[in-house]
């Protein structure tokens, strides 16, 4: 396949700048520019959109996002070693790449971006789930972003899209599917990365809904789901007994049998229970 731009191959970039991946930063670099371009395309039409990228490393996905027409890419990179390589990309795409040397967990990027905003990232494994839960749980909804296209360990990706009755179904599935449409759009084997991780990876696309699927107070829904899944082997009448003394009646009112376990209860009934508890 033809090169996506005139910049050097990523292996050459890594060798030039001495960018050996650091395990402490959860780094696994994806070096195939055709794959990074495919990930960029899975985020949908990027023309006319600003894109937030977390952990760009040597810039493979960054180049894919720019080549696919992103209006602007805001790349947040904690590892200062990667900055010279990212600045070379910025020079090749004048005015379209802004690089910030910062910890994504300590940064509010929204004021640097203009809607519509998409978040596309090969997230560092050690902060991926925490960043996702923050993006899914803002103070106000809809959020500042329109969609998330994120790479995770396959196990985490399966938890995001899991359905009731499966072993992967839990708090993350409820949180993600309450406010988004979520689907796995790509899978990648370990050998696609340098160094190869011990697990398979997958890209998940989450499209924000204008409003949650079912009405519920966000804090109360999270409290209910957290308590239910923290003791997922217990019947709900036992795991939720600390919420209300009449929890069995409230479960029945929400269409849930007191003897049900959390992994069998769908999103709609969890929301119904949260509304009942609020009343």
N, C-alpha and C positions, 0 to 999 in steps of 0.2 A: 504494500500500500504506500502511496506517496506520503512524504513528510507533512506534518500539519503546519509547520512554519520553518523559518530559515535558521533557527537556533540549533545548537549542537545536540546530539543524543544525550539522554539523561545519564548514562554511564560515564560519558565524557565529562559532563557537568560535575558529577559526584567526585570523580578523580581529580579534576582541576581544583575544586574547592575543599577537598578532604572531608567529604560529608558522610563518613561511616555512620550508619544508623545507631542511635543510642537506645538501648533497652529501657533506661530510666525514664525516657520521654515517650515510651510506647511507640517508637518509630519503626515502621516497615514500609519501605519505599516501593511504589508501583512504577516500574520503569518503562513499560510498554505504552508509548504515546497513543497508539491506536486504541488501547483499552481505556486510557484516561479520557480520550475524546468520546468514547462510547458512554462512559459514565456521565460526562457533561451533557450529552444528547438525551440521556434518560431523565434529565431534569426538565425537559420540555424546551420550548422556544425561549432562548436566552436574549434574543435581540430586544432591546428596550427595557431590560431588567438589570438591576444591580445584584451582584452575587457576593455573599459572604462565604469565605472559605477559611476553615480552621485547620492549622497544621499543614501548610502546603509543602513543607520540606524543600526539596530541590525544584519543585514547581511543575511537576508533570501534569497534575490535574489543573493547575492554574493555566497552563498553556492550552489545555483542552477547552477550558471555559472561555478563554479569550478568542481562540480560533473558531469556536462555535457562535461567536457574536455577542457575548455579554457586554452590556453597555459599560459596566465598571465591575471590577473585582476588588473587594477588600480582603486582603490575605493577612490573617493574624497568625504570626509564627513566634513561638516562645524561644526557639533555638537560634541564637544570634549567628551561628555559623552559616545558616542558610540565607542570610540577608543579601550577600553579594550576588548569589545566583538568582535570587528573586529580582534584584535591581536590574540585572541583565535582561530579564523578561520585561520589566517595566519600560526599559529603553526601547525594546522591540515593538511595544504596543503603547505608544506615547499617550499619556493622559487617561489610560484605562485601567491601570493597576496601582492600587495604593497598598503598601506593605506596612504593617505595624508589628513591632517587636514587643509582644505582650503575652500575658497568660490569658487565654480566652475566658477562664472562669472568673477573672477579675475585671472584665471589660464589658461595657455596654456599647455595642457597635451600631445601634440603630440610628444614632444621630449623625453618623458618617455616611449613611446610605439613603437613597431616594427610592420610594416605592415605584413599581412593584419590586419586591425583594425576594430572592430565592437563597436558601442556604444549601451549599453543595460542598461536601467534604469527605475525605478519607480520614475519619476521626482517629486520633491516637487512642489505642485500646484502653489506656488507663483513665481517660476522662470522658469517653464517648457516651456512656449511659447517663452520667451526671449532666452533661450538656443537653442531651435529648430531653431529659425530664424538666430542665429549666425552660427550654423552648416550648414544651407542651403545657407548661403551667405558669403563664404570665399573670400579672395582676388583672389584666383586661383581655377580653377576647372579642374580635379576632386579634391575632398577634401582629407584630411588625412585619412578619414574613408571610409569603404566600404558600411556599412549599419547602420541604426538607428532602434532600436526596443525599443519603448518608451511608457510608460503608461501616459495617460492624463485623465482629465475629459472627459466624453463621448462627450460633446458638442465641445470640442477642437478637438478631434479625427475626428468628423464629418466634421469640417471645413477643416481639412487637406485633406480629400479624396473627398470633395464635387465636384459635377459636375455643369456646367452652368445651370442656370434656377432654382436652389434650393436656399432656404433662407440661407443655410450655406456657399454657394459659395462666396469667397471673396479673399482678398490679400493672405491669408495663403495658400489657395488651389493653386493659381497661382504660388506662390513661391515654394511650395513643388513639384508640378507636372511638373514644367518646367525642373527640374533637377533630379527628382527621380520617381520611380514607388512606389506608396503609397497604402497601403491597411490596413484595420482593421483586426487583426488576433485573437483577444480575447476581450471578454467583462466581466467585473467583477461587481457584485452588491456591494452596500455599506457595507453589513454585512461581506464581505470578509476581511475587514480592521479593525484595532484597532487604534484609535477610528473610528467608521463608518463615512465617509464623508456624506454630504447631497446630493451627486450626484453619478451617476453611473460612472464607469471608463472603459476605453478601451485601448488596446495595439495596437499601429500602427507600422507597419514595413515599412521602407522606404529604398529602394535599390537605391544607387547612380548610375546614368547613366554615361557612359564614357564622354558624352558631352550633353549639353542641348537639349531638343526635337526639338526646333526651334531656329535659330540664332537670337540673339538680344543682345544689350548692357545691362548688368545687371543693371547699375545705372539708365539708361533711362527707362527700362522696369519697374523697381520698382517705379520710379516717376510717370509714366503713370498710373499704377495700383493703387497706393496710392491715386492719385487725383481722379481717377474714382470712387473708392469705398468709399472715404470720403464723397461723395455726391451721394450715390448709387441710391437715388430716382429720381435724375435729369437725363434728357437726356444727352448723352455724349457730344453733341455740346455745352451744357451749362457747364457741370462739367469740361470739358477740354479746355474751350475757352481761358484760361490763358496761355496755352502752345504755341500756334501759332495762328496768326490772320486768317490763312486759314485752321483752324482745320477741318471744314466740308469736304473740298476737301481731306484732308489727311485721314480722317475716311473712306470716300468712296473708296479711293485707297487701303485701308487695308481690304476692304470687310465688313465694318461696316456701318450701317445706322446711320446718325447723331441723329436720334430719338431713337436709341437703348439705353438701360440702361446697366450699367456695369455687372450686374448679368447675362445678356444674352450672353455676349461675351466670346467665348472660348479662350483657351491659344494661339492657333495658330494665331488668329486675333490680340490679344494683342501684340504678338511678331511682327507681320507684321506692326502694327501701330508704335511700337518702332523703327523699322528699317526705316520706312518712315520719322519719326521725326528726326532721326539721319542724314538722307540724306539732 
